[in-house]
Amino acid sequence: MQHLKGIILIIIGAMLWGATGPLTEWILKDSGMTVNFFLTVRLLVAGVAILSFLQFTNNSVMAVWKTIYWSRQLVIYSVAGMLGLQFSFTMTIQSSNAVFATLLQFLGPLFILAYTSIKVRTWPPKYQILGVLGTLLGLFLLLTNAKIDQLLVSREALFWGLVLGITFAIYTLYPARLMAEWGVLLVVGWGMLIGGVVLGMGSFIWQSDEWGLLFDIKLLISMFSIIFFSTAAFVMFLSSMNYISPVLTSILSTMEPLTTMVISMIVFSTRFGLWQAIGILLMLACVTWISVASEKAEKYNKN
């Protein structure tokens, strides 16, 4: 029963994450709202909500600021990790679409693998190299539909997709000690709040003429849906780890890009060529294979 509970949590969580991409795409492309305004409001509201929840459940949210070492790490994570990831993800959506952005985010482990290999100054195992090559082949098919002289996304989208991969690695690797010391929710809550404040100040959000857009009920509901979906998905993802293995979590997480694709096809009439569809499946299969094989190798080395 506990195993089934973990499976249900990760599937629902991944589907909620997948739904946020098309919702974001609709807001940016149909409402006239800018990335800076959208992200500032989203981060501020989510950050305040998480920290308020922690405060009301008798958790001290200010203790992390009493030590310069931890406060400095928190600020770096908030700007380079949280804000960097959210901004590059949203810019990728704006310059392409939700499907492309979600798949590029899903490729984040490849950037982590590259960083780890450079750090330890050794080539990764053969299965990881084959997995990376297969993933890159899938990405090539997605971007070109197997036509070398045809690129189906802009150079701007490719740039932000690359930045997305780098910031995903920072977002994943950098806060490990922070979260171990202070808890995941506290770090994420402050990360969102600080990221929202920095972006808001940098874009002079108080001078924006977009505040009136929030009086549109449909738009307001969509924004709060994104905030709720992303927060709920995050909690479900973390909770699922208590009941199922990381391997199964990685496999079931493929529901995220699949959900994004289905919603985009229904809402935006997004269509994929045959080779693009093959590329997407190849990417998902290779990234999942890398996750499964890596954990098996880790268990073998420990034994």
C-alpha positions as CSV (number, residue, x, y, z in Angstrom):
1,M,0.0,0.0,0.0
2,Q,2.9,2.4,0.8
3,H,4.5,1.6,-2.5
4,L,1.3,2.4,-4.4
5,K,1.0,5.6,-2.4
6,G,4.4,6.7,-3.6
7,I,3.6,5.9,-7.2
8,I,0.4,7.9,-7.0
9,L,2.2,10.9,-5.5
10,I,4.9,11.0,-8.1
11,I,2.5,10.5,-11.0
12,I,0.2,13.3,-9.9
13,G,3.1,15.5,-9.0
14,A,4.7,15.1,-12.4
15,M,1.4,15.8,-14.2
16,L,0.9,19.0,-12.1
17,W,4.5,20.1,-13.0
18,G,3.7,19.3,-16.7
19,A,0.5,21.4,-16.6
20,T,2.3,24.6,-15.5
21,G,4.2,24.9,-18.8
22,P,1.2,25.3,-21.1
23,L,-0.5,27.6,-18.6
24,T,2.6,29.8,-18.5
25,E,2.8,29.7,-22.3
26,W,-0.9,30.8,-22.5
27,I,-0.3,33.7,-20.1
28,L,2.8,35.0,-21.8
29,K,1.5,34.7,-25.4
30,D,-2.2,35.6,-25.0
31,S,-2.4,38.2,-22.2
32,G,0.5,40.5,-23.0
33,M,2.1,40.0,-19.6
34,T,5.9,40.2,-19.6
35,V,8.2,37.5,-18.2
36,N,9.6,39.9,-15.5
37,F,6.2,40.8,-14.2
38,F,4.8,37.3,-14.3
39,L,7.8,35.8,-12.6
40,T,8.0,38.4,-9.9
41,V,4.4,38.0,-8.9
42,R,4.7,34.2,-9.0
43,L,7.9,34.0,-6.9
44,L,6.7,36.6,-4.4
45,V,3.3,34.9,-3.8
46,A,4.8,31.4,-3.6
47,G,7.6,32.4,-1.3
48,V,5.4,34.3,1.1
49,A,2.9,31.4,1.1
50,I,5.6,28.8,1.9
51,L,7.3,30.9,4.6
52,S,3.9,31.8,6.2
53,F,3.0,28.1,6.3
54,L,6.3,27.3,8.1
55,Q,5.8,30.1,10.5
56,F,2.3,29.0,11.4
57,T,3.5,25.5,12.0
58,N,6.0,26.7,14.6
59,N,9.1,26.6,12.4
60,S,11.5,29.5,12.8
61,V,12.0,31.1,9.3
62,M,14.6,33.7,10.4
63,A,17.2,31.5,12.1
64,V,19.0,30.9,8.8
65,W,19.9,34.6,8.7
66,K,21.8,34.6,12.0
67,T,24.9,33.1,10.4
68,I,26.8,34.8,7.6
69,Y,27.9,31.5,6.1
70,W,24.4,30.2,5.6
71,S,22.8,33.5,4.6
72,R,25.4,34.0,1.9
73,Q,24.8,30.6,0.5
74,L,21.0,31.2,0.6
75,V,21.4,34.4,-1.4
76,I,23.6,32.8,-4.0
77,Y,21.1,29.9,-4.4
78,S,18.2,32.3,-4.6
79,V,19.7,34.3,-7.4
80,A,21.8,31.8,-9.4
81,G,19.7,28.8,-8.7
82,M,16.0,29.6,-8.1
83,L,15.7,32.8,-10.0
84,G,18.1,31.6,-12.8
85,L,16.2,28.4,-13.4
86,Q,12.7,30.1,-13.3
87,F,13.8,33.0,-15.5
88,S,15.5,30.8,-18.1
89,F,12.7,28.3,-18.1
90,T,10.1,31.0,-18.7
91,M,12.2,32.7,-21.4
92,T,12.6,29.4,-23.2
93,I,8.8,29.0,-23.2
94,Q,8.3,32.6,-24.5
95,S,10.9,32.1,-27.3
96,S,9.7,28.6,-28.3
97,N,6.9,26.7,-26.5
98,A,6.2,24.8,-23.3
99,V,7.1,21.4,-24.7
100,F,10.6,22.4,-25.8
101,A,11.2,24.1,-22.4
102,T,10.0,21.1,-20.4
103,L,12.2,18.7,-22.4
104,L,15.3,20.9,-22.0
105,Q,14.6,21.1,-18.2
106,F,14.3,17.3,-18.3
107,L,17.8,17.1,-19.8
108,G,19.2,18.8,-16.8
109,P,20.9,15.6,-15.5
110,L,23.2,15.6,-18.5
111,F,24.6,19.0,-17.5
112,I,25.1,17.6,-14.0
113,L,26.8,14.6,-15.4
114,A,29.2,16.9,-17.4
115,Y,29.9,19.0,-14.4
116,T,30.7,16.0,-12.2
117,S,33.0,14.5,-14.9
118,I,34.9,17.7,-15.2
119,K,35.2,18.1,-11.4
120,V,36.6,14.6,-10.9
121,R,38.7,14.8,-14.1
122,T,37.6,11.5,-15.6
123,W,35.5,10.3,-18.4
124,P,32.0,9.0,-17.4
125,P,31.3,5.3,-17.8
126,K,30.4,3.9,-21.2
127,Y,26.7,3.5,-20.4
128,Q,26.5,7.2,-19.5
129,I,28.3,8.3,-22.7
130,L,26.0,6.1,-24.8
131,G,23.0,7.6,-22.9
132,V,24.2,11.2,-23.6
133,L,24.8,10.5,-27.3
134,G,21.3,8.9,-27.6
135,T,19.8,11.9,-25.8
136,L,21.6,14.4,-28.1
137,L,20.4,12.4,-31.1
138,G,16.9,12.6,-29.8
139,L,17.3,16.4,-29.3
140,F,18.6,16.8,-32.9
141,L,15.5,15.0,-34.2
142,L,13.2,17.1,-32.1
143,L,14.8,20.3,-33.3
144,T,15.1,19.4,-37.0
145,N,12.6,16.6,-37.7
146,A,15.6,14.8,-39.3
147,K,16.3,17.6,-41.8
148,I,19.8,18.9,-41.3
149,D,19.2,22.3,-43.0
150,Q,16.0,22.9,-41.0
151,L,15.9,24.3,-37.4
152,L,12.4,24.3,-35.9
153,V,13.2,26.7,-33.1
154,S,14.9,30.1,-32.9
155,R,18.5,30.7,-31.9
156,E,17.1,32.7,-28.9
157,A,15.3,29.5,-27.8
158,L,18.5,27.5,-28.1
159,F,20.4,30.1,-26.0
160,W,17.8,30.1,-23.2
161,G,17.6,26.3,-23.4
162,L,21.4,26.1,-22.8
163,V,21.1,28.6,-19.9
164,L,18.2,26.5,-18.6
165,G,20.4,23.4,-18.5
166,I,23.2,25.2,-16.6
167,T,20.9,26.8,-14.1
168,F,19.1,23.5,-13.5
169,A,22.5,22.0,-12.5
170,I,23.1,24.9,-10.1
171,Y,19.6,24.6,-8.7
172,T,20.1,20.9,-8.1
173,L,23.7,20.7,-6.9
174,Y,24.4,23.9,-5.0
175,P,21.7,23.9,-2.2
176,A,22.4,20.3,-1.0
177,R,24.1,21.4,2.3
178,L,21.6,24.2,2.8
179,M,18.6,21.9,2.5
180,A,20.3,19.3,4.7
181,E,20.8,21.9,7.4
182,W,17.6,23.9,7.2
183,G,15.1,21.8,5.4
184,V,13.8,21.9,1.8
185,L,10.7,24.0,2.3
186,L,12.6,26.8,4.2
187,V,15.3,27.0,1.5
188,V,12.8,27.0,-1.3
189,G,10.5,29.5,0.4
190,W,13.3,32.0,0.9
191,G,14.7,31.2,-2.5
192,M,11.4,32.2,-4.2
193,L,11.0,35.3,-2.0
194,I,14.5,36.6,-2.6
195,G,14.4,35.7,-6.3
196,G,11.1,37.6,-6.6
197,V,12.5,40.7,-4.7
198,V,15.6,40.8,-6.8
199,L,13.8,40.5,-10.1
200,G,11.1,42.9,-9.0
201,M,13.7,45.5,-8.1
202,G,15.7,45.0,-11.2
203,S,12.6,45.4,-13.4
204,F,11.1,48.3,-11.4
205,I,7.9,46.3,-11.0
206,W,6.2,49.1,-9.0
207,Q,6.3,51.2,-12.2
208,S,4.8,48.5,-14.4
209,D,1.5,49.2,-16.1
210,E,0.7,45.4,-16.0
211,W,-1.0,45.5,-12.6
212,G,-4.3,46.1,-14.2
213,L,-4.0,42.6,-15.9
214,L,-4.5,41.0,-12.5
215,F,-8.1,42.2,-12.5
216,D,-8.8,39.8,-15.3
217,I,-10.4,36.8,-13.4
218,K,-9.4,34.2,-16.0
219,L,-5.8,35.4,-15.9
220,L,-5.7,35.6,-12.1
221,I,-7.1,32.1,-11.7
222,S,-4.4,30.8,-14.2
223,M,-1.6,32.5,-12.3
224,F,-2.8,31.1,-8.9
225,S,-3.2,27.7,-10.5
226,I,0.4,27.7,-11.6
227,I,1.5,28.7,-8.1
228,F,-0.6,26.0,-6.5
229,F,0.3,23.3,-9.1
230,S,4.0,23.9,-8.8
231,T,4.0,24.0,-5.0
232,A,1.8,20.9,-4.7
233,A,3.9,19.0,-7.2
234,F,7.1,19.9,-5.3
235,V,5.6,18.5,-2.0
236,M,4.3,15.4,-3.7
237,F,7.7,14.7,-5.4
238,L,9.5,15.0,-2.0
239,S,6.9,12.9,-0.3
240,S,7.1,10.1,-2.9
241,M,10.8,9.6,-2.1
242,N,9.7,8.2,1.3
243,Y,7.9,5.3,-0.4
244,I,9.6,4.4,-3.7
245,S,13.1,4.3,-5.0
246,P,14.8,7.1,-6.8
247,V,14.9,4.9,-9.9
248,L,11.2,4.5,-10.0
249,T,10.8,8.2,-9.3
250,S,13.0,9.0,-12.3
251,I,11.0,6.7,-14.6
252,L,7.6,8.0,-13.5
253,S,8.8,11.6,-13.8
254,T,8.6,11.2,-17.5
255,M,4.9,11.9,-17.0
256,E,5.9,15.6,-16.8
257,P,7.0,16.2,-20.4
258,L,4.3,13.8,-21.7
259,T,1.6,15.8,-19.8
260,T,3.0,19.0,-21.3
261,M,2.9,17.6,-24.8
262,V,-0.7,16.3,-24.5
263,I,-2.0,19.7,-23.1
264,S,-0.1,21.6,-25.7
265,M,-1.5,19.5,-28.5
266,I,-5.1,20.1,-27.2
267,V,-4.8,23.7,-26.2
268,F,-2.3,25.1,-28.8
269,S,-2.8,22.5,-31.5
270,T,0.9,21.8,-31.3
271,R,1.9,19.1,-33.8
272,F,5.1,17.0,-34.1
273,G,6.5,15.3,-37.1
274,L,7.3,11.6,-37.1
275,W,11.0,12.1,-36.5
276,Q,10.3,14.6,-33.8
277,A,8.1,12.1,-32.0
278,I,10.8,9.5,-32.3
279,G,13.3,12.0,-30.9
280,I,11.2,12.8,-27.9
281,L,10.8,9.1,-27.0
282,L,14.5,8.6,-27.5
283,M,15.3,11.5,-25.2
284,L,13.0,10.3,-22.5
285,A,14.3,6.7,-22.8
286,C,18.0,7.6,-22.7
287,V,17.6,10.0,-19.7
288,T,15.6,7.4,-17.8
289,W,18.2,4.7,-18.7
290,I,21.1,6.9,-17.4
291,S,19.2,7.3,-14.1
292,V,18.5,3.6,-13.7
293,A,22.0,2.5,-14.7
294,S,23.7,5.1,-12.5
295,E,21.8,3.9,-9.4
296,K,22.6,0.2,-10.2
297,A,26.2,1.0,-10.6
298,E,26.3,3.0,-7.3
299,K,24.7,0.0,-5.4
300,Y,27.2,-2.4,-7.1
301,N,30.2,-0.2,-6.0
302,K,28.9,-0.1,-2.4
303,N,28.6,-3.8,-2.2
